Amino acid sequence: MALFQLKINGKNYPVDVDANTPLLWVLRDHLDLVGTKYGCGMAMCGACTVHVNGDATRSCVLPISAVSAANITTIEGLSEKGTHPVQEAWDEVDVPQCGYCQAGQIMTASALLSKNPNPSDKDIEEAMVGNICRCGTYHRIHDAVKVAATKMKK
């Protein structure tokens, strides 16, 4: 066990865990930040996506030792009341069905838009391709990213 100081959603958290513990489990089991979901455990589905220094990152395979100096943002830290333009677009377009993958989808989309505020259809497809939605809401996800891009320009 080792003591790590993590900066998550703008707050500092001390956590005493094994250096190889995946960030996902630290978030969920040690810090009670349960918006980030476990999906596949192999960084293939996107349910566990968070931002690490602004980049969309799969937290299920990322050891805590790799992020001790990073700024981490989870879905809980994207906006306090769900007012981030991507979250608003998700509601406006009515994207979620079961909702399980949505935090990861939203985190991936917001990372894309922070780097590319005017993405092409191809840019959106390439950024979102690794996020799996069991309900098949891919067209609505794509539409919501476009709506969010217009909201972020205002």
C-alpha positions, 0 to 999 in steps of 0.5 A: 500500500502507498499513499497517493495524493489525487486531484479529482474534480478540483479537490485533493484526495489522499488514498492509501491503495496498492500502486497497481489499483485501477483508477476506476476502483479508487474512484468508486470504492474509495472515494464514492464517485460512482458516476464512472461505470465498470463495463468491460475491464479491458478499456474497450467499451468506454463506460469508465471514461474520465478526463486525465489532464483533459484527455478522455482516458479509460480508468479501468486499466489505468493504475493509480500510480500513473495519475498521482500528479494528474488533474482528473475529472469525472462525470461528477466534476464536469458540472455541478448541476448537469449544466455542461453543454454536452449534458444539456445536449444529451437531454435536448436530443434525448440520448439515453435509454438505459443510461449505463454508458452515458457518463463515458459517452459524455466524457468522451464527447466533452474531451473532443469538443474541448480540443475541437470545438467544430468537429466534422462528422468524421471527427465525431465518429472517430472520437466516439467509435470506442464507446459502446452503447448496448441500446444503440443510440449512436445516431442520437449520440452523434446528433447530441455532440453536434448540438453541444458544439453549437452550445459551446460556441455561444 
